[in-house]
Amino acid sequence: MLLLRAVGLLVAGALRPEHPLVAWAAAVSQATLAAFVALAVAAPGGAAAGVPLAARLAGLGVGLLAWWVGRGRLLPALLAGLAALAAVRALG
């Protein structure tokens, strides 16, 4: 396992940010994150399963809007989405 990490460090250190392999890895990571978010909204498990779909969709929409308005800043978008989710849940 340690050998694989060392090889990964060597390969990553040799690649430039504009290399196609780096672009591919970024695309795969973004697609994976999008799939996890879609699954969490559409079919949540655990404690999130008790949150109504309308609240989850409101949180997602407000979070995406805050991310777009904030030019990609993640923390404000996350906080805005959570606030919207809590507000819709409290009102509903």
N, C-alpha and C positions, 0 to 999 in steps of 0.2 A: 504494500500500500504506500509506503514511504517512497519507494522507487517511482511509482506512478506520479506522485506529487512532484518529485524532483524533475521528472521528464516534462510534466505540464508547465512548471516554472521555466524550464529551458526553452520550450516551444513558445510560450507566451512572451518571453522576453525577446525573442528573435523576430516576432511579428510586428509590423507597423500597424497603427490604428486603421489605415485604409486598406489593409489586406483583406481579400475576399473571405478568408476563414474567420476573421474577426467580425465581419459583417454578417456572416452566416450565424455565428454564435450569438450575436446580438439579436438577430431575428428569431432564433429559436427560444431565447430567454424571454423575449417579449410575447411570443405566442403562448408559451407555457404560463406566463403570468396572466394573460388574457383568459386562458382556459380556466385557471383557478378562480379568477374573479367571476366568470360566468357561472361556474359550478356553485360558488358560494351564494350567488344571487338566486339562481334558479332552483337549486336543490340543496339547501344548507343542511348541515348536520349539527348535532349537539345543541347547545343553548341558542344558536342562531336559528334553529328550526322553529322556535316559538315566535320569531319576529315576523309580522305580516309582510307579504310580498310587496304591498304598496310602500311600506317603510323602507324595505331593502332597495326598491327601484328609485325612490326619492333620494336616498343616500347616495346611490350610484350616480344619478343624474346631477345632483348638486356637487358631488365630488369631482366629476368630470368637468363641469362648468367652472368650478373654482380652479382646477388644474389648468384649464385653458386660459382663463383670465389671469391667473398668476404666472403665466409663461412657463409651465412645467414644474412649478414648485410643489413638491409632494406633501410636505407636512401641512401647509394651509389647506390643501385639497382634502387631505385625510380628515382633518378636524372639521371642515365644513360638511363633508359627507356624513360624519358621525353625528354632528349636531342636527342635520336634517333628518337622519334616521331616528334619532331620539325624539325630535319634535313631532314627527308624523306618528310615531308609536304612542307618544303621550296624548296626542289629540284623538287618536283612533281608538 
